[in-house]
Amino acid sequence: MARDSYIDPRVFRLQERGVTVAASLPELGRGIPVGELATQGGVEEAVLRMLREHRDA
């Protein structure tokens, strides 16, 4: 883990409640040209969407 990384504590609270981005994972990389990052943007978008949908976390 990078020392400069930050994970919003809400991600951990949601994970404890069983809320994750797992359903988004099969879609990662679809439509991304070969040689470009296929996961970073998609995972980040999924996490941000999860946080918006669960503001009570």
CYANA upper distance limits for C-alpha pairs under 8 A (distance plus 0.5 A):
  1 MET  CA      5 SER  CA      7.76
  7 ILE  CA     11 VAL  CA      7.58
  8 ASP  CA     12 PHE  CA      8.11
  9 PRO  CA     13 ARG  CA      7.04
 10 ARG  CA     14 LEU  CA      6.48
 10 ARG  CA     51 LEU  CA      7.88
 10 ARG  CA     57 ALA  CA      5.94
 11 VAL  CA     15 GLN  CA      6.61
 11 VAL  CA     47 VAL  CA      8.44
 11 VAL  CA     51 LEU  CA      7.95
 12 PHE  CA     16 GLU  CA      6.73
 13 ARG  CA     17 ARG  CA      7.05
 13 ARG  CA     57 ALA  CA      6.82
 14 LEU  CA     18 GLY  CA      6.84
 14 LEU  CA     19 VAL  CA      5.53
 14 LEU  CA     20 THR  CA      7.45
 14 LEU  CA     57 ALA  CA      6.77
 15 GLN  CA     19 VAL  CA      5.54
 15 GLN  CA     20 THR  CA      6.21
 20 THR  CA     50 MET  CA      8.01
 21 VAL  CA     25 LEU  CA      7.39
 21 VAL  CA     43 VAL  CA      8.28
 21 VAL  CA     46 ALA  CA      6.52
 21 VAL  CA     47 VAL  CA      6.92
 21 VAL  CA     50 MET  CA      7.57
 24 SER  CA     28 LEU  CA      7.59
 24 SER  CA     43 VAL  CA      8.27
 24 SER  CA     46 ALA  CA      7.10
 25 LEU  CA     43 VAL  CA      8.03
 28 LEU  CA     38 ALA  CA      6.78
 28 LEU  CA     39 THR  CA      6.10
 28 LEU  CA     42 GLY  CA      6.54
 28 LEU  CA     43 VAL  CA      8.08
 29 GLY  CA     37 LEU  CA      8.41
 29 GLY  CA     38 ALA  CA      4.76
 29 GLY  CA     39 THR  CA      6.53
 29 GLY  CA     42 GLY  CA      8.36
 30 ARG  CA     38 ALA  CA      8.22
 32 ILE  CA     36 GLU  CA      7.15
 32 ILE  CA     37 LEU  CA      8.18
 32 ILE  CA     38 ALA  CA      6.51
 37 LEU  CA     41 GLY  CA      8.38
 38 ALA  CA     42 GLY  CA      7.91
 39 THR  CA     43 VAL  CA      6.38
 40 GLN  CA     44 GLU  CA      6.62
 41 GLY  CA     45 GLU  CA      6.59
 42 GLY  CA     46 ALA  CA      6.66
 43 VAL  CA     47 VAL  CA      6.68
 44 GLU  CA     48 LEU  CA      6.66
 45 GLU  CA     49 ARG  CA      6.55
 46 ALA  CA     50 MET  CA      6.62
 47 VAL  CA     51 LEU  CA      6.71
 48 LEU  CA     52 ARG  CA      6.70
 49 ARG  CA     53 GLU  CA      6.63
 50 MET  CA     54 HIS  CA      6.64
 51 LEU  CA     55 ARG  CA      6.43
 51 LEU  CA     57 ALA  CA      8.38
